[in-house]
Amino acid sequence: MKQPFAHTPGLDEHQRLSAVASLGDPLRRKLFELVRESTGALSRDECAAALGLPKSTIRAQLDRLVEEKLLLVEFRKMGAKSGPGSGRPTKLYTAAQSEVSASVPPRHYDLAASLLAAAVQRSMDSGEGIEESVSAVAFAEGRRRGAEAGNIHQLLADTGYSPEPDGNGGTIMANCPFHQLSREHTAVVCALNGSLLSGALEGCSDERHSLEPDAEISHCCARLVPQES
């Protein structure tokens, strides 16, 4: 059976933690897996029959999974009849998330893997050196995320860096979202990280800060420092 613990697009870190905690309940997890693995939307009655449980129990658990943004609801009239007298639409459930994960502190190995794979593909397609490809791909993604966030500190928080003021107008990173990878492949991951953050600054149109290497104070290879006037 598939394991519902991997990348979870569409949820922030708090929501992922809440969703994972919710799936710690064995019944709720079975119900989520049943709906996720179904080839079509399922009704409450179908879920109750499949798991051999009362409809009232299933309804409460389905409502919780919808609340946690793990399931979606749709209403559809079942059977051949339509129009007046054909009955009320049936409430149906489909999976909103195919996989769910969370970590404490936040890690984003999926982002690193995606960027590295894109860099390899770019290098293969263009003949560009892998180092240049990693830099270009990470910078472009950072710029996209920066433009979307609009604020470098918001982006750092959203991406799991856990930014904290250093007391001198700068920002240290209390967490490295690529921690284990950076320990095993330091040069590659830190180069990727530097390009990602540089792109993020440009995307945010932030001219007040610059990046500075920092392997001592931050738990990351870089920190933000105020630009000199």
N, C-alpha and C positions, 0 to 999 in steps of 0.2 A: 504494500500500500504506500502511496506517495506520502512523504512527510511534509506537513505544512509549515516548515520552518526554513525560509530562505529570504530572498529579497521581497520587500513589500512596497511596491510603488503606490503613491497616492496617500500615504499616511505619514504624519510626522512622527518623531521619535516617541513622544508621549503616547500617541495613539497605537504605535507598534507595541510598546510595552503593555498597554492595556489589553490589546488584542491577544498577545501571547499569554498574558495572565488568564484571560477569559478561556482560552483553549486548554488551559491546565485542567479544566473540568473534563473528565473522561467522556461524559455524555455529550457535552457541547462539542468536543473534538470529533466524536463519531458523527454527529449531525453535520458539522461543517464539511467533513470528508465525504459524507454521503451526497450532499448538495454539490460540492465541488467536482466530484467524479461523475455526476450524472450527465448524460448527453443532452438533457433538456431541463427546463425549470420544473421544480417539484412543489407540490402542494403540501399543506400541513398533514392532510390525511395520508398522502403517499409516504411522507417521512415517518409518521407514526406506525404505519403498517410495516415499513422496511425494518424499523428498529424494535417493533413489538412493544411499543409503549403507549400510554394514554395520550390522546390528542391534547389535553390540557397541559401535560408536561412538555410535549413537543412545542406547543405554542409559546410557552414562556422562554424556552431555550432559543427558538427562532428569533423571537423579539430581541433577546440579548445579542445575538449575532448580528442582527440588523443594526442595533444601537452601536455596536463596536465597528461598524462599517465593513464587516466581513461578508455580509450577504446583501443582495439587492432585492427589492420587492417589485413585482409587476402584477397587474390584474388582467385576467383574460377569461372570456367565456369559453367554457369547455363543451365539447360535444358538437353535434351537427346543427342544432337549433340556434337561431339568432333572432334578434328583434324582441318585441314585447312578449312576455310570457316564457322567455327562454331561461329565466333565472338570473341570479346575481353573478357577476364575474368572480372567478376563483382567485384567491390570493396565492401567488406563486413566488418561489424563491430561487435565485441563482447566485453563484459566487461572485462577489465583488473583488475579492483578492484570491489569487491562486496559490500564493505562498506568503508566509508570515515569518518575520524574524525581528529580533531586537537584541541589543547588547548593552551592557553597562561596564565601562563607559562606551559611548557610541563608537562603532567601527563602520567603515564604508569600503570594505574590500571589493564589493560589487562595482563601485565607481572606479577603483584602481584597475580592476580587471577589464572593465569596459574601455577605459582609456588606453591601456596597454595593447589590447586587441586591435583597437582602431589604429593605433600607431604602427603596429606590425603590418596591418593591411595597407596603410598609406605607404609604408616603406616598400612593400612588395609591388604595389601598383606603380609607384613613381621612381623607384630606384634611389630615393632619398635615404640618407643614413638614418639608422634607427634612433640615434640620439636626437637628431633634428626633428624626426617625426614625433617622438614623444613630447618634445617641447612644444611643437606646433599644435598638436591635438589637445594637450592639457591646457595650453593658453587659450585656445578657442573655446573650450568648455568652461573655463573659468570666466572668460569674458561674457559668455551667454548667461551663466548663473549670476554674475555680478549685475548685469543689466536687469535681470529678473528680480533680484533682491533689492537693488537700488541703494543698499547700504552695506558696507564691508563688514561691519560688526554683526549685522543680521545674517549675512551669508555665512560668516564663520560659525555662528551659533547653529544655523540650520544644517551645516555640513559636519557638525560634530567636533569642532576644534575647542569648544568650551572656552571662549575668549575671556580674559580677565585683564583689568587695567594694571599696568606695571608701576603706577605712581608717578610716572614722568611723562605722561601724555601718550604713551605707547600702549601696546597690547601684547600680552603673552598668551600662548596657547596652552591651556591646562590639559589638553588631550590631543593625541595624534590619531586621526581617524584611520590611519594605515599602519598602526603600531607594529603588529607582528611582521608584516611585509617589510617595513622599514628596517627592522632588526636583521632580517635575513638578506635583504637586497637594498642596502642603504643608499648607494649611489643612484640607482635607478629610481627608487621611490622618492627620494628627496629632490631629485631633479624634476620629476613629475609634479611633486607638491609645489615646488618653487614656481614652476610655470603656471600651474593652476591658480595660485594665489596672485601672481602678477597679472594674469588675465582678469581675475576677479576685481582687482583694483581698477583696471582700465574700464571694465564693464560697469562698475559703480561710478565712474567718472570721479574717482577719489584722488585728488591732488594734494591732500593734506597728510597722507601717509606714504611710507615706502617700506619695503621689506628689508630685513637684516637677518643674516644667519644667526641662529641661536640654538645651540645644543646644550646649554647649561641651565638657563632659567626656564625656558619653555619646555614642555614635553613634546615639542615639535621641533623641526629643524629650522624654523623661522619664527620671527615675530614682527609685529608692526611697530614702526617708530615714526614720530612726527617729522614731517619734512622741515628742513631748515629754511627759514625765511630768507 
